[in-house]
Amino acid sequence: GARDAGQAVAWLRRAADAGRADAQALLAEHLAAGLGVARDLTEALRLFAAAANAGEPAAMTGLARLLLAGPEATWAEGARWAHKAAGAGHTPGMVLLAGTLTKGRGVRRSTRNAISYLRRAAERGDGDAVLRLAHLFDDLGRSQAARELSKALADKGDARAMLLLTRLHVSRRAPSTAAEAVRWANLLVERGDPEALLFVARRGAEADAQVTLALLRRAAEAGLPGAMVDLARRLEASEPAAARGWLERAAALGETEARLLLAAGR
């Protein structure tokens, strides 16, 4: 609870003040995200920098992430720290660096080098790297490679990979069979994965109105704003009060379409 989080932050502060780089990195993560403490990006940057300069790889990645999310003037420094984190063997740093190389953010754009770093992180068992690599291969038109990577991760139970496999089939970018795509989609739906529920509901929207409505309701109740909007549209005629309630919940979560619909008097 909040009390436990507060106690954890207090312990991290004491350890960070004592000069422990790992505690400085963890406290910086809490401050950057506002976990158990007020969000403070200035202090997070200071602590990340202190720990990164002390050789803490996770802090190098954290510092790089904040700098790369800042104004363009800080991107090159962010990319430099991402390079250092990757060089230290930190797989999240490799994934972050690959993203900067793909976008050309603070460094010269290089898809080839991005793939190289993602491969290194994937070979070390980083699931995010596998998924990013699959997405990148899909973007490059290498659908077979994207499918194989996604399937290897999906076989381990990764819901994100299962959803990507389903999407690869539906978009006709991968040589997967319809039966395989349906199998992965069904597995996700059985697990109650919100994005899968919404995806399957949208694809089979008119096949069975009651099933679609049930899937949308489950996804909305799981907190997915897009599902809340879709559900509201379907309930508008029969249950206008409930429809507005879902739009208000989606709007509170930052869903732009919900805000526009509410402003239009829906």
C-alpha positions, 0 to 999 in steps of 0.5 A: 500500500501507500505506507509500504511505498513510503517506507521503501522510498525512505529506505532508498533515500537513506541508502542513496544519501550514503552513496549507494549507486544502486539505491540512487538509481532506484530512488531516481526511478521512483522520482521520475515516475512519481511512485510513492513520492512526488514526481521530481524530474530534476532530482531524478536526473541528479540521482541518475547522473550520480549513479551513472557516473559511479558505473551503475548500468541501470542508472545509465539507462535511466539517465539516457531515457530522461535526456532522450525524452527532453528537449532536442539539445539533450538528445546527443547526451542521452544517446551517449549514455544509452551507448554506455549502458549498452556497452555495460551489458544492460539489455534495457539500455540496448533496447533504448539505444536501438530505439534512438538509432531507429529514429535518429534521435541524438545519433545518425539513424541506422536500422542495421545497428538498431537490429544488431543491438536488439539481437544482442539483447534478445540473445540475453533473454530480454523479451522487450528486445524480441518484441521490438525486433519483431515489430522492426522486421514487420516494418521492414517487410520481413514478415516471416522473421517477425512471425518466427520471433513473435511465436518463440516469445508467444510460446513462452506465454507473452501476451504481447507476442500473442497479440502481434501474431494475431495482428500479423495474420489479420494484416496479411503480412505473415504467412500464418494460417487462419487457424493459428491466428484464431488460436492465439486470439482465443488464448488471449481472450481466455486470459482476459487480455484487454487489448486482445478483447478489444482487437477481437471484438472489433474484427468480429463486430457484426458476427455476433453482437452479443459476444462483441458487446461482452468482449468490449465490456470486459475490456472496458472493465479492465481499464482500456479507454478505447474499449470504453469508447467503443462500448459507449457507442454501442450502448448509446441508443439502449443505455444512454446513461451508461454510455455517457458514464463510459465516455466520462471514464475514458475521458478521465484517462486522457482518451481524446475521442471520448472528450470530443464526444462529450463536448459534442453532447454525446 
